[in-house]
């Protein structure tokens, strides 16, 4: 819904090309964008907007950040 309204608004403002930045949660969590990123990108491409550059801006830790769960992991 939001992706279609963005496409409509950009056509209304005569924007015909975009550079896209994708971002996942990053850090100690998942580093891949979810399935919504691909469908949003596909909807923008199908709406007639030219896509210039796709960049992944997911934050990646540069130190020894520990994951949640402790030394022995999550116990059930």
N, C-alpha and C positions, 0 to 999 in steps of 0.2 A: 504494500500500500504506500509506504513512505517512498520507496524507490520510484514508483510511478509518478508521485506528486513532485519529486525532485526533477524527473525528466520533463514533466509538463511545465514546471516553473522555469527550467533552463531554456526550453524552447520559447517560452514567453519573453524571456530576457535576451533572446537571440544569442545564447551560448551554444556553440556547436561542437566544442572539443573539451575534453577533460583530462587531467592527470589524476590518477587515483592512487590513494595510499591505503593499504590494508593493514589492520592491526589486530593481533590476537591478544589474549590475556598476558602472556609472557611471564617473565620472572621465573618463579619456581613452578608455575602452572603450565598449561598447554601452550605450545609455541606455533600452532597451526591455526589459521583462521577457520571459523566454523562453516557449515554448509550455507548459511545465509549470505556470506560474502560472495560466493560463486553465483548464487541466484540473483543477487543485486547487480553484480557486474554484467551478467547476461541480459538482465532487463534493461540496463542502461545502453548496452550495445544494440539491442533490438529496437530501442526507441529512436534510433537515428543519430545518436551522439557519437562522435568520433572519440576513441580512447587513445590518448597519446602514450602515456607511460604508466605502468603498474608497479608500485613500489611497496615492499613489505617493511613496515616501521614497528614491528613487534619488539618490545624491550627485552634485551638479553642481559642477564646478570654477568658482571665482570669480576665478581669476587666469589667467595665460597658460601653462598647463601644456602641455608639448609631447607629442605622440604618439610612440610608439616607431617607429623606422625611419630616423631621420636626415633630413638635408635633401633628399636625392635619393630617398627612399623605399626600399622593399624591392626589391632587385635580384635577379632570378632567374638 
